[in-house]
Amino acid sequence: MHAIRLHAFGPAENLRYEQAPDPVPGPGQIRIAVEAAGVHLLDTALREGEKGPLPEPTALPTIPGREVAGVVESLGEGVAGLWLGRRVVAHLGFAPGGYAELAVTDVDRVHEIPANLDCAQAVAMIGTGRTAMGILQFAELGPESVAVVPAAAGGIGTLLVQYAKNAGAVVVGLSGGPEKVARVQANGADLAADYTDPAWPDKVRAFLGGRAATVVFDGVGGDVARHATGLLGPGGKHLVFGWSAEGIRGGRPYLVDGVSEQVLGPAMMRKAGGPNPIQTLELRALAEAAEGRLTPTVQRFPLADAAAAHRALETRATIGKVVLEP
């Protein structure tokens, strides 16, 4: 098969498109003919040798990627034959191997793709979508809500804008640059503002006409978060799930005592509950997309152009979820 392999930590150019051995499914596993593989900002840090949330540093050489969708074309021992030929999507967890024409995973991780979703959309919902569902557990959105969404043109932000609008909220979407602002407006935001414009907080206040924000969905941090939290009224929530302004390695979210709540990781899992909280959120995300309530925005790159996809993510030149297609 063809795959993207990393032989040495470093820049995006270290991602090589080359031949690799076909993976073999073990007991309880399936092999997927990959039609779409998700790319995450975290992948760029792992590529440079960061450990991130993984239990151990990545062993080289490696095939990056942890989100795949495609057709089941081979079964390991003990897997029911009914899986063969099905369109499926899976998050591979800590195991890499997604940037490839073939990927292996445990059958217990797999979900069948709803008929009205393509593989790239399914990949967007299995990772980015499940995170959005987890974040939304902490927000009580309704017609009285005023939601501010920084990074509203990103994969998560796109879904948060749609969900908040479906709930009847007034939605302010923030993004950088005119192209992204136009996409946020087209996605349904009541106001799309460019956070590279120093006057954006005043423009938002003028638009709200005296109303205060009730929730800020913050994956950016830095000055954008500081100004966004200044829009909150009494009892408002600042839900923190990232701090891209500090870089993937920054680890310094902007927090306000009594207002901010970090919602990633254990907090999100506890809120989801059940015997498998991750799968609970994955199923919610896929259901939202299957019913047409959420539509992920996807930016597609050929598998061979994985390095270009990484560079685009690192320079904030992407819109929506980044996906590689073999």
WOCOR-V277411 format. One record per residue. RES is the residue in one letter. PHI is phi in whole degrees, 0 to 359 (* if undefined). NEAR is the number of other C-alpha atoms within 10 Angstrom. Layout:
res | phi | near
RES | PHI | NEAR
RES | PHI | NEAR
This chain:
res | phi | near
M | * | 12
H | 267 | 17
A | 206 | 27
I | 264 | 26
R | 240 | 22
L | 246 | 21
H | 259 | 15
A | 211 | 15
F | 295 | 17
G | 155 | 15
P | 288 | 14
A | 301 | 18
E | 297 | 12
N | 285 | 16
L | 281 | 25
R | 250 | 17
Y | 270 | 18
E | 205 | 12
Q | 285 | 12
A | 218 | 15
P | 298 | 9
D | 295 | 15
P | 288 | 15
V | 247 | 16
P | 290 | 19
G | 271 | 16
P | 305 | 13
G | 76 | 15
Q | 242 | 21
I | 232 | 27
R | 247 | 24
I | 250 | 30
A | 282 | 22
V | 287 | 27
E | 250 | 23
A | 205 | 31
A | 231 | 35
G | 283 | 29
V | 243 | 28
H | 242 | 20
L | 303 | 15
L | 301 | 16
D | 303 | 19
T | 290 | 22
A | 287 | 20
L | 298 | 18
R | 300 | 22
E | 269 | 15
G | 102 | 16
E | 289 | 18
K | 276 | 14
G | 58 | 15
P | 276 | 11
L | 287 | 12
P | 293 | 8
E | 222 | 10
P | 301 | 12
T | 294 | 19
A | 274 | 11
L | 254 | 12
P | 288 | 11
T | 219 | 18
I | 257 | 22
P | 293 | 25
G | 102 | 25
R | 226 | 24
E | 224 | 29
V | 221 | 38
A | 216 | 32
G | 170 | 28
V | 247 | 22
V | 290 | 21
E | 238 | 16
S | 202 | 18
L | 239 | 23
G | 276 | 19
E | 302 | 11
G | 87 | 11
V | 267 | 18
A | 299 | 12
G | 297 | 10
L | 294 | 8
W | 286 | 18
L | 298 | 16
G | 86 | 14
R | 280 | 15
R | 278 | 24
V | 223 | 24
V | 224 | 32
A | 207 | 28
H | 263 | 26
L | 279 | 19
G | 72 | 12
F | 280 | 13
A | 280 | 15
P | 280 | 18
G | 122 | 24
G | 280 | 29
Y | 280 | 31
A | 201 | 32
E | 283 | 23
L | 226 | 26
A | 217 | 29
V | 245 | 27
T | 205 | 27
D | 293 | 18
V | 298 | 21
D | 292 | 12
R | 270 | 16
V | 267 | 21
H | 236 | 20
E | 289 | 16
I | 279 | 23
P | 304 | 17
A | 301 | 8
N | 269 | 12
L | 249 | 16
D | 273 | 15
C | 295 | 24
A | 295 | 26
Q | 295 | 24
A | 297 | 33
V | 299 | 33
A | 300 | 32
M | 281 | 34
I | 287 | 27
G | 250 | 25
T | 299 | 25
G | 296 | 31
R | 294 | 22
T | 294 | 21
A | 300 | 22
M | 298 | 24
G | 294 | 28
I | 296 | 23
L | 294 | 18
Q | 299 | 14
F | 266 | 18
A | 242 | 18
E | 260 | 13
L | 272 | 21
G | 196 | 15
P | 300 | 12
E | 271 | 13
S | 276 | 22
V | 234 | 26
A | 255 | 28
V | 250 | 30
V | 237 | 28
P | 293 | 27
A | 54 | 28
A | 287 | 32
A | 267 | 29
G | 281 | 25
G | 300 | 25
I | 290 | 27
G | 302 | 26
T | 303 | 28
L | 288 | 27
L | 296 | 25
V | 299 | 29
Q | 298 | 20
Y | 296 | 21
A | 296 | 25
K | 296 | 22
N | 300 | 15
A | 278 | 14
G | 92 | 14
A | 284 | 21
V | 278 | 23
V | 238 | 24
V | 252 | 25
G | 254 | 31
L | 251 | 28
S | 201 | 24
G | 253 | 18
G | 101 | 14
P | 295 | 13
E | 296 | 12
K | 292 | 23
V | 301 | 23
A | 297 | 16
R | 293 | 20
V | 295 | 28
Q | 298 | 19
A | 294 | 11
N | 281 | 20
G | 115 | 18
A | 298 | 27
D | 290 | 17
L | 221 | 18
A | 248 | 28
A | 236 | 27
D | 267 | 22
Y | 284 | 21
T | 276 | 13
D | 272 | 11
P | 303 | 10
A | 272 | 11
W | 299 | 18
P | 300 | 18
D | 293 | 12
K | 295 | 15
V | 293 | 21
R | 299 | 14
A | 296 | 11
F | 295 | 13
L | 287 | 16
G | 58 | 9
G | 100 | 8
R | 286 | 14
A | 253 | 18
A | 292 | 28
T | 257 | 24
V | 207 | 28
V | 243 | 25
F | 265 | 28
D | 248 | 29
G | 248 | 24
V | 248 | 21
G | 75 | 23
G | 61 | 17
D | 295 | 12
V | 299 | 23
A | 294 | 25
R | 300 | 13
H | 289 | 15
A | 295 | 24
T | 293 | 26
G | 292 | 13
L | 273 | 22
L | 287 | 21
G | 268 | 14
P | 304 | 9
G | 81 | 11
G | 291 | 20
K | 246 | 23
H | 246 | 28
L | 265 | 23
V | 255 | 22
F | 227 | 21
G | 180 | 22
W | 209 | 20
S | 297 | 21
A | 297 | 17
E | 269 | 15
G | 86 | 15
I | 298 | 18
R | 261 | 12
G | 295 | 11
G | 66 | 11
R | 234 | 15
P | 292 | 21
Y | 276 | 22
L | 231 | 18
V | 240 | 13
D | 304 | 6
G | 79 | 10
V | 239 | 15
S | 272 | 19
E | 219 | 16
Q | 277 | 18
V | 245 | 21
L | 278 | 15
G | 71 | 12
P | 303 | 10
A | 300 | 14
M | 294 | 21
M | 293 | 17
R | 299 | 11
K | 293 | 14
A | 292 | 18
G | 68 | 12
G | 81 | 11
P | 292 | 8
N | 221 | 10
P | 301 | 16
I | 297 | 20
Q | 293 | 19
T | 302 | 17
L | 290 | 25
E | 299 | 23
L | 294 | 18
R | 299 | 17
A | 297 | 26
L | 297 | 26
A | 295 | 16
E | 300 | 16
A | 288 | 22
A | 297 | 17
E | 275 | 11
G | 81 | 11
R | 282 | 13
L | 235 | 21
T | 232 | 20
P | 291 | 23
T | 270 | 21
V | 235 | 19
Q | 250 | 15
R | 258 | 20
F | 232 | 19
P | 298 | 13
L | 308 | 23
A | 298 | 20
D | 259 | 17
A | 302 | 26
A | 298 | 20
A | 296 | 16
A | 297 | 24
H | 297 | 25
R | 297 | 16
A | 296 | 14
L | 296 | 20
E | 293 | 17
T | 258 | 8
R | 57 | 14
A | 258 | 14
T | 249 | 20
I | 232 | 22
G | 79 | 23
K | 275 | 27
V | 271 | 27
V | 226 | 27
L | 261 | 25
E | 236 | 22
P | 301 | 18
